[in-house]
Amino acid sequence: PHVTAVAVEQEGQKAAQKVLPHSTRVVELLRAHHLPDRPAGMDVVDPYVKLRMACGEETWWEAKSCTKENSSDPEWNEIFFVDLPLERGCELHLEVVDDNGG
């Protein structure tokens, strides 16, 4: 496996594809505990997780977990595989979101 990236050396120059050395990372999303309660009279939280791998200023990879209905202590137990370029510092960003719009 390999990662193909578009490289541009100067503005206005034609872009060229090149193969970058890569590493496959495994992201294991397990569970969350004690998610905040919804206001009285509202549905129980239906959480899912947005995952994003950023390499520098660029978003390299994005994914979304499944939604766990009516759970303030959800268990996802999901595995994601991400191919990342070796020479770039990358950070994983996670955001728990309520599918009910909260």
Number of C-alpha atoms within 10 A of each C-alpha: 8 13 15 13 13 10 12 12 9 8 7 7 9 9 13 10 10 11 11 15 14 17 15 14 11 11 13 12 16 11 11 15 10 9 14 10 12 13 9 7 6 10 13 17 23 19 26 19 21 14 19 17 18 18 17 11 7 9 13 16 14 13 12 14 17 11 16 18 16 14 17 18 15 20 13 18 10 12 11 13 10 16 16 22 20 13 11 11 10 17 13 13 12 14 12 15 15 19 14 13 8 12
